[in-house]
């Protein structure tokens, strides 16, 4: 790739980032810089390089990541056995209660399984339950949080393959879409986003639920790196540590 073409691409992406920052000031701006920005930057650089050379490696940013659901490199997967044996020495961003857990979506709003079956399905998927054909079993890591009643529950799972792990993310997308329609009658808003985190490889899905008689946001964030997934469920009123938890967990996996 020529220096001139590289400069033109980066200038275009800088303008896009500034436009987004102006329109979405606050938390989402940081998310763009850490997740969406690197993903688009890497994809455009790769596309440009492909048009100029038939072979060769392309530098894809400081982490060398592709953060989209449609492919890209991943780190070496961590086996389910290692997760189950809890051999990982990770540093959570707040106190870890090894036997703790977070309240589910159905429990938080008292949704009946008959009135909102997709929400009940989403509730289980947010704890990495179900879809046994994709391999692995959920392993409760504990709850992160101190100084208050609300916490973030953490669950890990190793799937049969990286493709199976990504298929699980697709199931979460489908359940969240169904839950959007079914929960509307209860005054709930369900927002689902496909997200990556710039500091770690892989990609994920985040679901935010608000409304009804409960103040705050119930959040489920499932991130996949290779064949391993980590799910963080944050109760309304808890500190939003989901991204920090995901970064700490997968950073420890990378050694």
C-alpha positions in Angstrom: 0.0 0.0 0.0 1.4 3.4 -0.9 1.9 6.1 1.8 -0.5 8.4 0.0 -3.3 5.8 -0.1 -2.7 4.9 3.6 -2.9 8.6 4.5 -6.2 9.0 2.6 -7.8 6.1 4.4 -6.7 7.1 7.8 -7.8 10.7 7.2 -11.3 9.4 6.2 -11.5 7.3 9.3 -10.5 10.2 11.5 -13.3 12.3 10.1 -15.8 9.5 10.7 -14.6 9.1 14.3 -15.0 12.9 14.9 -18.5 12.9 13.4 -19.5 10.0 15.6 -18.0 11.7 18.7 -20.0 14.9 18.0 -23.3 13.1 17.5 -22.8 10.6 20.4 -21.0 12.5 23.1 -20.4 10.5 26.3 -20.0 6.8 27.0 -20.7 5.7 23.4 -17.8 7.8 22.0 -15.3 5.9 24.1 -16.9 2.6 22.9 -16.5 3.8 19.3 -12.8 4.5 19.8 -12.2 1.1 21.5 -14.4 -1.1 19.4 -16.2 0.1 16.3 -13.3 2.4 15.2 -10.6 -0.3 15.2 -12.9 -2.8 13.5 -13.7 -0.5 10.6 -10.1 0.7 10.4 -8.7 -2.8 10.2 -11.3 -3.9 7.6 -10.6 -0.9 5.3 -6.9 -1.4 5.5 -7.2 -5.0 4.7 -9.5 -4.3 1.7 -7.1 -1.7 0.4 -4.1 -3.9 0.7 -5.9 -6.7 -1.1 -6.4 -4.5 -4.1 -2.7 -3.7 -4.3 -1.0 -7.0 -3.6 -1.7 -10.6 -4.3 0.2 -11.8 -1.3 1.7 -10.4 1.9 0.8 -9.5 5.4 -1.0 -6.4 6.4 -0.6 -4.7 9.8 -4.0 -4.4 11.4 -3.3 -2.0 14.2 -1.5 -2.4 17.5 -3.4 -5.6 18.4 -3.7 -7.1 15.0 -7.4 -7.8 15.5 -10.5 -8.2 13.3 -13.5 -7.5 15.5 -16.4 -8.4 13.3 -18.7 -11.4 13.3 -17.9 -12.3 9.8 -14.4 -13.7 10.4 -10.9 -12.7 11.4 -8.1 -13.9 13.5 -8.4 -15.0 17.1 -6.1 -16.0 19.9 -5.3 -19.6 20.8 -8.5 -21.0 22.5 -8.5 -21.9 26.2 -9.8 -25.4 26.9 -13.0 -26.0 28.9 -11.0 -28.1 31.3 -8.8 -25.1 32.2 -11.9 -23.0 32.8 -13.5 -25.6 35.0 -10.4 -26.1 37.1 -10.2 -22.3 37.6 -6.5 -22.3 37.0 -6.6 -18.8 35.5 -5.1 -16.1 37.7 -7.1 -13.1 36.7 -7.5 -9.7 38.4 -11.2 -8.6 38.5 -11.8 -4.8 38.7 -13.6 -5.2 42.1 -14.1 -7.7 44.8 -14.9 -11.2 43.6 -17.5 -13.3 45.4 -16.7 -16.8 44.2 -20.2 -18.1 45.2 -22.1 -15.1 44.0 -24.4 -14.5 41.0 -26.5 -11.8 39.5 -30.3 -11.6 39.2 -31.6 -12.6 35.8 -33.8 -10.7 33.4 -37.0 -12.6 34.2 -36.3 -12.3 38.0 -35.6 -8.6 37.8 -38.9 -7.7 36.1 -41.0 -10.7 37.1 -41.7 -11.7 33.5 -43.8 -14.8 33.1 -42.3 -17.4 30.7 -45.6 -17.7 28.9 -45.8 -13.9 28.2 -42.2 -13.5 27.2 -40.6 -16.9 26.2 -37.9 -15.2 24.1 -36.9 -13.2 27.2 -36.7 -16.4 29.2 -34.5 -17.9 26.5 -32.3 -14.8 26.5 -32.0 -15.0 30.3 -30.5 -18.5 30.0 -28.2 -17.6 27.1 -26.9 -14.6 29.1 -25.6 -17.2 31.6 -24.2 -19.3 28.8 -26.8 -22.0 29.3 -28.4 -24.2 26.6 -27.4 -25.0 23.1 -25.7 -28.2 24.3 -25.0 -29.2 20.7 -22.4 -26.4 20.5 -20.3 -28.1 23.2 -19.1 -27.1 26.7 -20.9 -26.3 29.9 -21.3 -23.0 31.7 -19.0 -22.5 34.7 -19.9 -20.0 37.3 -16.9 -17.7 38.1 -18.7 -15.6 40.7 -20.0 -12.1 41.2 -17.9 -8.9 41.0 -18.9 -5.9 43.1 -18.6 -4.4 46.5 -20.1 -1.5 48.6 -23.6 -2.2 47.4 -26.3 -4.8 46.9 -26.1 -4.9 43.1 -23.3 -6.9 41.4 -22.1 -8.3 38.0 -22.3 -12.1 37.7 -19.6 -13.8 35.6 -19.9 -17.1 33.7 -17.4 -18.8 31.4 -17.8 -21.6 28.8 -15.5 -23.3 26.4 -17.3 -24.4 23.2 -16.4 -27.2 20.8 -14.9 -24.7 18.3 -14.6 -21.0 17.4 -17.4 -21.5 14.9 -19.7 -22.9 17.6 -18.9 -20.0 19.9 -19.9 -17.5 17.2 -23.1 -19.5 16.5 -23.9 -19.0 20.2 -23.7 -15.2 19.7 -26.1 -15.5 16.8 -28.6 -17.3 19.2 -28.3 -14.4 21.6 -29.1 -11.9 18.8 -32.2 -13.9 17.8 -33.5 -14.2 21.4 -32.9 -10.5 22.1 -34.8 -9.6 18.9 -37.8 -11.7 20.0 -37.6 -10.3 23.6 -37.8 -6.8 22.2 -41.3 -7.5 20.9 -42.5 -9.6 23.8 -41.3 -7.3 26.6 -42.8 -4.1 25.0 -46.2 -4.9 26.5 -44.5 -4.7 30.0 -43.0 -1.3 29.2 -39.5 -2.6 28.7 -37.0 -1.5 26.1 -34.5 -4.1 24.9 -31.4 -2.8 23.0 -29.0 -5.3 21.4 -25.6 -4.4 19.8 -22.8 -6.4 18.3 -19.7 -5.1 19.9 -15.9 -5.8 20.1 -13.4 -4.4 22.6 -10.2 -2.9 21.2 -8.1 -4.2 24.1 -8.9 -7.9 23.5 -9.4 -10.1 20.4 -12.8 -11.6 19.5 -16.2 -10.0 19.4 -19.5 -10.1 21.3 -23.1 -9.2 21.9 -24.4 -6.7 24.5 -28.1 -6.5 25.6 -29.4 -3.6 27.6 -32.9 -3.8 29.2 -34.6 -0.7 30.8 -38.0 0.4 31.8 -40.9 -0.9 33.8 -40.9 -0.3 37.5 -37.2 -0.9 37.9 -34.7 1.9 37.8 -31.4 1.4 36.0 -30.2 -1.0 33.3 -30.0 -4.8 33.3 -27.1 -5.6 31.1 -25.8 -8.9 29.6 -22.6 -8.8 27.7 -21.2 -12.0 26.1 -17.7 -11.9 24.6 -16.1 -14.6 22.5 -12.4 -15.2 21.8 -11.8 -18.3 19.8 -13.8 -21.2 21.4 -14.1 -19.5 24.8 -16.9 -17.2 25.9 -17.3 -15.0 29.0 -20.7 -13.7 30.0 -21.2 -10.7 32.4 -24.7 -10.0 33.7 -25.0 -6.6 35.5 -27.9 -5.9 37.8 -29.6 -2.5 37.8 -27.8 -0.2 40.1 -24.5 -2.0 39.9 -21.3 -0.3 38.7 -20.9 -0.9 35.0 -17.8 -3.1 35.1 -18.7 -5.4 32.2 -16.0 -4.2 29.7 -13.3 -4.1 32.4 -14.2 -7.7 33.5 -14.0 -9.0 30.0 -10.7 -7.3 29.4 -9.2 -8.6 32.7 -10.4 -12.2 32.0 -9.0 -12.5 28.5 -5.9 -10.6 29.2 -5.1 -13.2 31.9 -5.8 -15.9 29.3 -3.2 -14.4 27.0 -0.6 -14.6 29.8 
